[in-house]
Amino acid sequence: MSSPEINSEKCNGCGLCVSVCENNGLIMVESHVVFVGGEECTWCGMCEAVCEQSAIACPYEIVIADTANS
């Protein structure tokens, strides 16, 4: 799985995304957000939702499994 996409040109270093990340998948480094790892990220999308600068995108594909015939 890919990581959240962080646009460092849009990031103003406010830290909102870091504060809502329950698994410490994001950290601040020199006033910019850095994604630190895949296992920490649960792809909840909260970081993207709170970013007022639209600096974070969490692109992922939603797959609906047909379990009725399983």
Contact map, one row per residue, 1 for C-alpha under 8 A:
1110000000000000000000000000000000000100000000000000000000000000000000
1111000000000000000000000000000000000100000000000000000000000000000000
1111100000000000000000000000000000101100000000000000000001000000000000
0111110000000000000000000000000000100000000000000000000111100000000000
0011111000000000000000000000000000000000000000000000001111100000000000
0001111100100000000000000000000011100000000000000000001110000000000000
0000111111100000000000000000000000000000000000000000001100000000000000
0000011111100000000000000000000110000000000000000000001000000000000000
0000001111100000000000000000000000000000000000000000001000000000000000
0000001111110000000000000000000000000000000000000000111000000000000000
0000011111111100000000000000000110000000000000000000111000000000000000
0000000001111100000000000000001100000000000000000000100000000000000000
0000000000111110000000000001001110000000000000000000000000000000000000
0000000000111111000000000000001000000000000000000000000000000000000000
0000000000001111111000000001000010000000000000000000000000000000000000
0000000000000111111100000000000000000000000000100110000000000000000000
0000000000000011111110000100000000000000000001110110000000000000000000
0000000000000011111110011111000010000000000000100000000000000000000000
0000000000000011111111000000000000000000000000000000000000000000000000
0000000000000001111111000000000000000000000001100000000000000000000000
0000000000000000111111111100000000000000000001100000000000000000000000
0000000000000000001111111000000000000000000000000000000000000000000000
0000000000000000000011111000000000000001110000000000000000000000000000
0000000000000000010011111110000000000001100000000000000000000000000000
0000000000000000010011111110000000111101100000000000000000000000000000
0000000000000000110010011111000011110000000000000000000000000000000000
0000000000000000010000011111100011110000000000000000000000000000000000
0000000000001010010000000111111111000000000000000000000000000000000000
0000000000000000000000000011111111000000000000000000000000000000000000
0000000000000000000000000001111100000000000000000000000000000000000000
0000000000011100000000000001111110000000000000000000000000000000000000
0000000100111000000000000001111111000000000000000000000000000000000000
0000010100101010010000000111101111100000000000000000000000000000000000
0000010000000000000000000111100111110000000000000000000000000000000000
0011010000000000000000001110000011111000000000000000000000000000000000
0000000000000000000000001110000001111101000000000000000000000000000000
0010000000000000000000001000000000111111100000000000000000000000000000
1110000000000000000000001000000000011111100000000000000000000000000000
0000000000000000000000000000000000001111110000000000000000000000000000
0000000000000000000000111000000000011111110000000000000000000000000000
0000000000000000000000111000000000001111111100000000000000000000000000
0000000000000000000000100000000000000011111100000000000000000000000000
0000000000000000000000000000000000000000111110000000000001000000000000
0000000000000000000000000000000000000000111111000000000000000000000000
0000000000000000000000000000000000000000001111111000000001000000000000
0000000000000000100110000000000000000000000111111100000000000000000000
0000000000000001110110000000000000000000000011111110000100000000000000
0000000000000000100000000000000000000000000011111110011111000000000000
0000000000000000000000000000000000000000000011111110000000000000000000
0000000000000001100000000000000000000000000001111111000000000000000000
0000000000000001100000000000000000000000000000111111111100000000000000
0000000000000000000000000000000000000000000000000111111000000000000000
0000000001110000000000000000000000000000000000000011111000000000000000
0000000001100000000000000000000000000000000000010011111110000000000000
0000111111100000000000000000000000000000000000010011111110000000000000
0001111000000000000000000000000000000000000000110010011111000000000000
0001110000000000000000000000000000000000000000010000011111100000000000
0011100000000000000000000000000000000000001010010000000111110000000000
0001100000000000000000000000000000000000000000000000000011111000000000
0000000000000000000000000000000000000000000000000000000001111100000000
0000000000000000000000000000000000000000000000000000000000111110000000
0000000000000000000000000000000000000000000000000000000000011111000000
0000000000000000000000000000000000000000000000000000000000001111100000
0000000000000000000000000000000000000000000000000000000000000111110000
0000000000000000000000000000000000000000000000000000000000000011111000
0000000000000000000000000000000000000000000000000000000000000001111111
0000000000000000000000000000000000000000000000000000000000000000111111
0000000000000000000000000000000000000000000000000000000000000000011111
0000000000000000000000000000000000000000000000000000000000000000011111
0000000000000000000000000000000000000000000000000000000000000000011111
